[in-house]
Amino acid sequence: MTGWDFLNNITQAFPPIALVLLLLIALIALIVFIIGFSKHSFKQSSLDASFERRFDELKADINRIETNHFGHLKNYLGILNGVLLDKRIIDNETKARLDNELRGM
């Protein structure tokens, strides 16, 4: 069975009005596809630039979050050093050394 035989069998299975409506819907779908594809293909370079800009913004946001969390961690460690000194678990020399390490980060 060839493709033409297959199409002939399908067209005979439908009443003429239904076949016309089916072909009309297929034609409209094809036109919409062609218009949509042509608009998308012409805007491809601008879409690529848009995705790249969004990716750069995402990387900047991630860097800000990492910096923010690291700053909070440094503050927490500084407070912890003070508490350890108050409880006499570490001495002034050790606290100074730890504070210098935190400042160097």
C-alpha positions in Angstrom: 0.0 0.0 0.0 1.4 3.4 -1.0 0.9 6.7 0.7 -1.7 7.7 -2.0 -3.7 4.5 -1.3 -3.7 5.3 2.4 -4.9 8.9 1.8 -7.5 7.6 -0.6 -8.9 5.2 2.1 -9.0 8.0 4.7 -10.8 10.4 2.4 -13.4 7.7 1.5 -14.0 7.1 5.3 -15.1 10.7 5.9 -18.2 12.4 4.6 -17.3 15.3 2.2 -18.2 18.0 4.7 -16.1 16.5 7.5 -13.1 16.1 5.1 -13.3 19.7 4.0 -13.4 20.8 7.7 -10.4 18.5 8.5 -8.4 19.9 5.6 -9.3 23.4 6.5 -8.1 22.9 10.1 -4.9 21.3 8.9 -4.3 24.3 6.5 -4.9 26.8 9.3 -2.6 24.8 11.6 0.1 24.8 8.9 -0.2 28.6 8.4 0.0 29.2 12.2 3.1 27.0 12.4 4.8 28.8 9.5 4.1 32.2 11.0 5.2 31.2 14.5 8.4 29.5 13.2 9.4 32.5 11.1 8.9 34.9 14.0 10.9 32.6 16.3 13.8 32.0 13.9 14.2 35.8 13.2 14.2 36.5 17.0 16.6 33.7 17.8 19.6 36.1 18.3 17.7 38.3 20.7 16.5 35.3 22.6 20.0 34.0 23.0 21.1 37.4 24.3 18.1 37.5 26.7 19.0 34.0 28.1 22.6 35.0 28.5 21.6 38.2 30.4 19.3 36.2 32.7 22.2 33.7 33.3 24.6 36.5 34.2 22.0 37.9 36.6 21.5 34.5 38.1 25.3 34.2 38.6 25.4 37.6 40.2 22.5 36.7 42.6 24.3 33.5 43.6 27.5 35.4 44.3 25.6 37.9 46.4 24.0 35.1 48.4 27.4 33.4 48.9 28.9 36.6 50.1 26.0 37.3 52.4 26.1 33.9 54.0 29.9 34.1 54.4 29.6 37.5 56.1 27.0 36.0 58.5 29.3 33.1 59.2 32.2 35.4 59.9 30.1 37.4 62.3 28.9 34.2 64.1 32.5 32.9 64.4 33.6 36.3 65.8 30.8 36.1 68.4 31.7 32.5 69.2 35.4 33.5 69.8 34.2 36.1 72.3 32.0 33.6 74.1 34.8 31.1 74.3 37.1 33.8 75.7 34.4 34.8 78.3 34.0 31.1 79.4 37.8 30.9 79.6 38.0 28.1 77.1 40.5 30.1 75.0 43.0 32.8 76.0 43.5 36.3 74.6 46.3 35.2 72.4 44.2 32.4 70.8 41.3 34.8 70.3 43.5 37.4 68.6 44.9 34.7 66.3 41.4 33.5 65.4 40.2 37.0 64.8 43.1 37.7 62.5 42.2 34.5 60.6 38.6 35.7 60.2 39.7 39.1 59.0 42.0 37.5 56.4 39.1 35.6 54.9 
